[in-house]
C-alpha cells in the first residue's frame, strides 16, 4: 500500500510520459503486493465453510468499485486535470495504512531465506513474455519479439526445473501439480483473457463503430461491472452448496453468449440493446469468478495461502496481458469497423474454452478442511 501511494504521487507530479510510465510500473508492483495477499488473508481470517460467501462479497465489492470508477473518472476529468486521477488515491491509501495494523491478522513467518534467483527468473520470464508478445502483436519488431519469447521459454524451463523438487518454491510448481488447482488457474487465465479483450474493445466499438460519445461510452460499459457485482454475491453463496465447476461453466457460457451477441449487434442498435448485452457478460463473469476463486483458495494447503494468492493474481494478469496483445494484433490487421466485432467474437471463443477447461474439474473434489484448530479459531473470531 505504501508503494502504491508513493507511485501515485510520482504519477501526479510526472513531468513527462517516461516518468508517468515508471510511476505506473511502481503502482503495479504495489498493487501486486496488495492483491496477491488477498486470498491468503481471507483464508486466515475466515473458516472453511464461509469461504464462498467471503470471496463472493469480495468480488461484489470489486465489481461495485469498478462500476463506479468510470463515472468518478469522468467527473474528475470534467472538473480538473488528469493528474487528479492519481491524487485521489492518496486518502484511500492513508486510510488503509492507518487501519491495517489494527484489523489484519498476524501470521507465523517462515524462516527460510528468500529465493532471489527464482525471483529474478520469474521477473525475466514475464517481462520477456509480455514485451515480446506485444512487439509481435504490434508488428513493431517481430524478430526482437521472437527472441524475447524464446528467452521467456528458457527462463520458464530453468525456473520450473529448479522448483520441481522444492517443497515450497517461489514459483508454485508444487501447487500447479494439484489437478484441481492447476485446472482452476488455467480457467482463470483464459477467462480473464476474454474479459480483457471485451473491456478494451468496447470503447473503440461504441465510440468509433456505433458513434457514441465519451460519456455515453462510460455509461454503456457500466452494466458489465454492475452485473459482475450482483452475480458474484449470489454465486459466492451458492459456491458453498453446489459444485464450483458447474457454476463456473454456467457463468462462462453466459459470458460467451453475451460476447457473441455484442459481436453480432447491428449498426443501428439502441442503448438498451447494448446495456442488456454488456450486463449479461458481466453477470456471467461474476457467476464464474466467485466459485472459481473459492476452488483455488481451498484446493491448496492453508500454509501455502500466500503462494496461492500470488498464483491467482499472476494468472489474472497473464490472461489480461495476452488479451491486450490479441486486441492490438486484431486492430492492426483489420479496420475498426471489422476489428471490434471480431475481437468480441474471439473473446467469446476464449470464454467457451475456459468453460471447457472448467468442466474438466468435475472428476476432482476439494480436500477436507486442513488444520481444524485454525478453522476453530477463525470460527470464534467470525462469531465474535
C-alpha positions as CSV (number, residue, x, y, z in Angstrom):
1,X,0.0,0.0,0.0
2,X,2.9,2.4,0.8
3,X,4.5,1.6,-2.6
4,X,1.2,2.2,-4.3
5,X,0.7,5.6,-2.5
6,X,4.3,6.7,-3.4
7,X,3.8,5.6,-7.0
8,X,0.5,7.6,-7.2
9,X,2.4,10.7,-6.1
10,X,5.1,10.1,-8.8
11,X,2.3,10.0,-11.4
12,X,0.7,13.2,-10.0
13,X,3.9,15.2,-10.5
14,X,5.3,13.3,-13.5
15,X,6.9,15.9,-15.9
16,X,6.8,13.6,-18.9
17,X,5.4,10.4,-20.3
18,X,8.5,8.3,-19.3
19,X,8.2,9.3,-15.6
20,X,4.5,8.6,-15.8
21,X,5.1,5.1,-17.2
22,X,7.7,4.4,-14.5
23,X,5.2,5.6,-11.8
24,X,2.6,3.3,-13.3
25,X,5.0,0.4,-13.2
26,X,5.7,1.1,-9.5
27,X,1.9,1.2,-9.0
28,X,1.7,-2.2,-10.5
29,X,4.3,-3.6,-8.1
30,X,2.4,-2.1,-5.1
31,X,-0.9,-3.5,-6.4
32,X,0.7,-6.9,-6.7
33,X,1.6,-6.8,-3.0
34,X,-2.0,-5.9,-2.2
35,X,-3.9,-8.2,-4.5
36,X,-1.6,-11.2,-4.2
37,X,-2.2,-11.4,-0.4
38,X,-6.0,-11.1,-0.6
39,X,-6.9,-14.8,-0.8
40,X,-4.4,-15.8,1.9
41,X,-5.7,-13.1,4.3
42,X,-9.3,-14.2,3.7
43,X,-8.4,-17.8,4.4
44,X,-6.6,-17.0,7.6
45,X,-9.4,-14.8,8.8
46,X,-12.4,-16.9,8.0
47,X,-13.3,-20.6,8.4
48,X,-13.6,-23.1,5.5
49,X,-17.4,-23.1,5.4
50,X,-17.6,-19.3,4.9
51,X,-15.1,-19.0,2.1
52,X,-17.6,-18.9,-0.8
53,X,-19.6,-16.1,0.8
54,X,-16.4,-14.2,1.7
55,X,-15.0,-14.4,-1.8
56,X,-18.4,-13.5,-3.3
57,X,-18.6,-10.4,-1.1
58,X,-15.0,-9.5,-2.1
59,X,-15.8,-9.9,-5.8
60,X,-19.0,-7.9,-5.4
61,X,-17.1,-5.1,-3.8
62,X,-14.6,-5.1,-6.6
63,X,-17.5,-5.1,-9.1
64,X,-19.1,-2.1,-7.4
65,X,-15.9,-0.1,-7.3
66,X,-15.2,-1.0,-11.0
67,X,-18.6,0.2,-11.9
68,X,-18.1,3.5,-10.0
69,X,-14.7,4.2,-11.4
70,X,-15.6,5.3,-15.0
71,X,-18.3,7.7,-13.6
72,X,-15.9,9.1,-10.9
73,X,-13.1,9.4,-13.5
74,X,-15.4,11.3,-15.9
75,X,-16.4,13.7,-13.1
76,X,-12.8,14.3,-12.2
77,X,-11.8,15.0,-15.8
78,X,-14.7,17.3,-16.2
79,X,-13.6,19.4,-13.3
80,X,-9.8,19.2,-13.4
81,X,-6.5,17.8,-14.8
82,X,-5.8,14.1,-15.4
83,X,-3.3,14.3,-12.5
84,X,-6.2,14.3,-10.1
85,X,-7.0,10.7,-11.3
86,X,-3.8,9.7,-9.3
87,X,-4.1,12.3,-6.5
88,X,-7.5,10.9,-5.5
89,X,-5.8,7.7,-4.4
90,X,-4.0,9.4,-1.5
91,X,-6.8,9.5,1.1
92,X,-7.7,5.8,0.5
93,X,-4.1,4.7,0.9
94,X,-3.6,6.7,4.1
95,X,-6.8,5.2,5.5
96,X,-5.8,1.7,4.7
97,X,-2.3,2.2,6.1
98,X,-3.7,3.5,9.3
99,X,-6.3,0.8,9.7
100,X,-4.3,-2.2,8.6
101,X,-2.2,-2.8,11.8
102,X,-5.4,-3.0,13.8
103,X,-7.5,-5.3,11.7
104,X,-5.2,-7.5,9.6
105,X,-4.3,-10.9,11.1
106,X,-0.9,-11.9,12.3
107,X,0.6,-15.0,10.8
108,X,3.7,-17.2,11.5
109,X,6.6,-16.2,9.3
110,X,8.8,-18.7,7.6
111,X,12.5,-18.8,8.5
112,X,13.8,-20.0,5.1
113,X,15.7,-17.4,3.0
114,X,14.1,-15.6,0.1
115,X,14.9,-17.2,-3.2
116,X,16.4,-14.2,-5.1
117,X,17.5,-16.3,-8.1
118,X,13.9,-17.6,-8.7
119,X,12.6,-14.1,-8.2
120,X,14.9,-12.8,-10.9
121,X,14.0,-15.7,-13.3
122,X,10.3,-15.1,-12.7
123,X,10.6,-11.4,-13.3
124,X,12.5,-12.1,-16.5
125,X,10.1,-14.7,-17.7
126,X,7.0,-12.5,-17.5
127,X,8.9,-9.4,-18.7
128,X,10.1,-11.1,-21.9
129,X,6.8,-12.9,-22.4
130,X,4.6,-9.7,-22.3
131,X,7.0,-7.4,-24.1
132,X,7.9,-10.0,-26.7
133,X,4.2,-10.8,-27.4
134,X,3.5,-7.0,-27.6
135,X,6.3,-6.4,-30.1
136,X,5.0,-9.2,-32.3
137,X,1.3,-8.1,-31.9
138,X,2.1,-4.5,-33.0
139,X,4.5,-5.7,-35.7
140,X,7.0,-3.2,-34.1
141,X,10.0,-5.6,-34.2
142,X,8.9,-9.2,-34.8
143,X,12.5,-10.5,-34.7
144,X,13.2,-9.0,-31.3
145,X,9.8,-10.1,-30.1
146,X,10.5,-13.7,-31.2
147,X,13.9,-13.6,-29.4
148,X,12.2,-12.4,-26.2
149,X,9.6,-15.2,-26.4
150,X,12.5,-17.7,-26.8
151,X,14.2,-16.1,-23.8
152,X,10.9,-16.4,-21.8
153,X,10.7,-20.1,-22.7
154,X,14.3,-20.6,-21.5
155,X,13.6,-18.7,-18.2
156,X,10.5,-20.8,-17.7
157,X,12.4,-24.1,-18.2
158,X,15.2,-23.1,-15.8
159,X,12.6,-21.8,-13.2
160,X,10.4,-24.9,-13.3
161,X,13.4,-27.3,-13.3
162,X,14.8,-25.7,-10.2
163,X,11.4,-25.5,-8.4
164,X,10.3,-29.0,-9.3
165,X,11.9,-30.7,-6.3
166,X,11.4,-27.9,-3.7
167,X,8.8,-28.3,-1.0
168,X,7.6,-24.7,-1.2
169,X,9.2,-23.0,-4.2
170,X,8.7,-19.3,-5.1
171,X,7.2,-20.3,-8.4
172,X,4.5,-22.6,-7.1
173,X,5.1,-25.7,-9.2
174,X,4.0,-27.8,-6.2
175,X,0.6,-26.2,-6.2
176,X,0.2,-26.4,-10.0
177,X,0.7,-30.1,-9.8
178,X,-2.6,-30.3,-7.8
179,X,-5.0,-31.1,-10.7
180,X,-7.9,-29.1,-9.2
181,X,-5.8,-26.0,-8.6
182,X,-4.0,-26.3,-12.0
183,X,-7.2,-26.5,-13.9
184,X,-8.7,-23.6,-12.0
185,X,-5.7,-21.5,-12.7
186,X,-6.0,-22.3,-16.4
187,X,-9.7,-21.5,-16.3
188,X,-8.9,-18.1,-14.6
189,X,-6.2,-17.1,-17.1
190,X,-8.4,-18.0,-20.1
191,X,-11.5,-16.2,-18.7
192,X,-9.5,-13.0,-17.8
193,X,-8.1,-13.0,-21.4
194,X,-11.7,-13.0,-22.7
195,X,-12.7,-10.3,-20.1
196,X,-9.8,-8.0,-21.1
197,X,-10.5,-8.4,-24.8
198,X,-14.1,-7.3,-24.2
199,X,-13.1,-4.4,-21.9
200,X,-10.5,-3.0,-24.3
201,X,-12.6,-3.5,-27.4
202,X,-15.9,-1.9,-26.2
203,X,-14.8,1.7,-26.0
204,X,-13.5,1.6,-29.6
205,X,-16.6,-0.2,-30.8
206,X,-19.0,2.2,-29.0
207,X,-17.3,5.4,-30.0
208,X,-16.0,4.8,-33.5
209,X,-18.2,1.9,-34.6
210,X,-21.5,2.9,-33.1
211,X,-20.8,6.7,-32.8
212,X,-21.5,7.1,-29.1
213,X,-20.0,10.0,-27.1
214,X,-17.3,9.5,-24.4
215,X,-19.9,10.0,-21.7
216,X,-22.3,7.5,-23.3
217,X,-19.4,5.0,-23.7
218,X,-18.6,5.2,-20.0
219,X,-22.2,4.7,-19.0
220,X,-22.7,1.8,-21.5
221,X,-19.7,0.0,-20.1
222,X,-21.1,0.3,-16.5
223,X,-23.6,-2.6,-16.7
224,X,-20.7,-5.1,-17.0
225,X,-19.2,-4.5,-13.6
226,X,-22.7,-4.0,-12.1
227,X,-23.7,-7.4,-13.4
228,X,-20.5,-8.8,-12.0
229,X,-21.1,-7.4,-8.6
230,X,-24.6,-8.7,-8.3
231,X,-23.9,-12.1,-9.7
232,X,-20.7,-12.5,-7.6
233,X,-22.7,-12.2,-4.4
234,X,-25.2,-14.8,-5.5
235,X,-22.5,-17.2,-6.8
236,X,-20.5,-16.8,-3.7
237,X,-23.5,-18.0,-1.6
238,X,-24.2,-20.9,-4.0
239,X,-20.5,-21.9,-4.1
240,X,-20.7,-23.2,-0.6
241,X,-23.5,-25.5,-1.6
242,X,-23.0,-26.6,-5.2
243,X,-20.0,-27.9,-7.3
244,X,-17.9,-25.0,-8.3
245,X,-17.1,-26.5,-11.8
246,X,-20.9,-26.4,-12.6
247,X,-21.3,-22.8,-11.5
248,X,-18.2,-21.8,-13.4
249,X,-19.3,-23.4,-16.6
250,X,-22.7,-21.8,-16.4
251,X,-21.2,-18.4,-15.9
252,X,-18.7,-18.7,-18.6
253,X,-21.2,-19.9,-21.2
254,X,-23.4,-16.9,-20.2
255,X,-20.5,-14.6,-20.7
256,X,-19.7,-16.2,-24.0
257,X,-23.3,-15.7,-25.1
258,X,-23.2,-12.0,-24.2
259,X,-19.9,-11.5,-26.1
260,X,-21.2,-13.3,-29.2
261,X,-24.4,-11.2,-29.1
262,X,-22.4,-8.0,-28.8
263,X,-20.2,-9.1,-31.8
264,X,-23.4,-9.5,-33.8
265,X,-25.0,-6.1,-32.8
266,X,-26.4,-4.2,-35.8
267,X,-25.0,-0.8,-36.6
268,X,-28.3,0.9,-35.5
269,X,-28.6,-0.8,-32.2
270,X,-30.1,1.3,-29.4
271,X,-28.6,1.9,-26.0
272,X,-30.9,-0.6,-24.3
273,X,-29.7,-3.3,-26.7
274,X,-26.1,-2.6,-25.7
275,X,-26.9,-2.4,-22.0
276,X,-28.5,-5.8,-21.7
277,X,-25.8,-7.5,-23.7
278,X,-23.0,-6.0,-21.5
279,X,-25.0,-6.8,-18.3
280,X,-25.2,-10.5,-19.5
281,X,-21.4,-10.5,-20.0
282,X,-20.8,-9.1,-16.5
283,X,-23.3,-11.4,-14.8
284,X,-21.7,-14.4,-16.5
285,X,-18.3,-13.3,-15.4
286,X,-19.4,-12.7,-11.8
287,X,-21.1,-16.1,-11.7
288,X,-17.8,-17.7,-12.7
289,X,-15.4,-15.6,-10.6
290,X,-16.5,-16.3,-7.0
291,X,-16.8,-20.1,-7.3
292,X,-13.5,-20.3,-9.2
293,X,-11.7,-18.3,-6.6
294,X,-13.2,-20.4,-3.8
295,X,-11.9,-23.6,-5.5
296,X,-8.4,-22.2,-6.0
297,X,-8.2,-21.0,-2.4
298,X,-9.4,-24.3,-0.8
299,X,-7.6,-26.6,-3.2
300,X,-4.2,-25.9,-1.6
301,X,-2.8,-26.3,1.9
302,X,-3.5,-23.3,4.3
303,X,0.2,-22.9,4.9
304,X,0.6,-22.1,1.2
305,X,-2.0,-19.4,1.3
306,X,0.4,-16.6,0.2
307,X,1.6,-18.6,-2.8
308,X,-2.0,-19.5,-3.7
309,X,-2.9,-15.8,-3.8
310,X,0.2,-14.9,-5.8
311,X,-0.6,-17.6,-8.4
312,X,-4.2,-16.4,-8.7
313,X,-3.0,-12.8,-9.3
314,X,-0.4,-13.9,-11.8
315,X,-3.0,-16.0,-13.7
316,X,-5.3,-13.0,-13.9
317,X,-2.6,-10.6,-15.1
318,X,-1.2,-13.1,-17.6
319,X,-4.6,-13.7,-19.1
320,X,-5.2,-9.9,-19.3
321,X,-1.8,-9.3,-20.9
322,X,-2.5,-11.9,-23.5
323,X,-5.9,-10.3,-24.2
324,X,-4.3,-6.9,-24.7
325,X,-1.8,-8.3,-27.1
326,X,-4.6,-10.1,-29.1
327,X,-6.6,-6.8,-29.3
328,X,-3.6,-4.9,-30.5
329,X,-2.9,-7.5,-33.2
330,X,-6.5,-7.7,-34.4
331,X,-6.9,-3.9,-34.5
332,X,-3.7,-3.8,-36.6
333,X,-4.9,-6.4,-39.1
334,X,-8.5,-5.1,-39.5
335,X,-10.2,-1.7,-39.8
336,X,-12.0,-0.7,-36.6
337,X,-15.5,-1.3,-38.1
338,X,-14.5,-5.0,-38.5
339,X,-12.0,-5.4,-35.7
340,X,-14.4,-4.6,-32.9
341,X,-17.0,-7.3,-33.6
342,X,-14.2,-9.8,-34.5
343,X,-12.4,-9.1,-31.2
344,X,-15.6,-9.7,-29.3
345,X,-16.2,-13.0,-31.1
346,X,-12.6,-14.0,-30.2
347,X,-13.3,-13.1,-26.6
348,X,-16.5,-15.3,-26.8
349,X,-14.3,-18.2,-28.0
350,X,-11.9,-17.8,-25.1
351,X,-14.9,-17.8,-22.7
352,X,-16.1,-21.1,-24.3
353,X,-12.6,-22.5,-24.0
354,X,-12.5,-21.5,-20.3
355,X,-15.8,-23.3,-19.8
356,X,-14.4,-26.5,-21.3
357,X,-11.3,-26.4,-19.1
358,X,-13.6,-25.7,-16.1
359,X,-15.7,-28.8,-16.9
360,X,-12.6,-31.0,-16.6
361,X,-12.6,-30.5,-12.9
362,X,-15.9,-32.4,-12.4
363,X,-14.0,-35.5,-11.5
364,X,-12.0,-33.8,-8.8
365,X,-13.1,-32.8,-5.3
366,X,-11.8,-30.4,-2.8
367,X,-9.6,-31.8,0.0
368,X,-11.1,-31.8,3.5
369,X,-10.5,-28.7,5.6
370,X,-6.9,-28.7,6.8
371,X,-5.8,-27.7,10.3
372,X,-9.1,-27.9,12.2
373,X,-7.6,-25.9,15.1
374,X,-7.1,-22.8,12.8
375,X,-10.6,-23.3,11.5
376,X,-12.0,-23.3,15.0
377,X,-10.1,-20.1,15.8
378,X,-11.5,-18.5,12.7
379,X,-15.0,-19.6,13.6
380,X,-14.6,-18.0,17.0
381,X,-13.2,-14.8,15.5
382,X,-16.0,-14.6,12.9
383,X,-18.7,-15.1,15.6
384,X,-17.1,-12.6,17.9
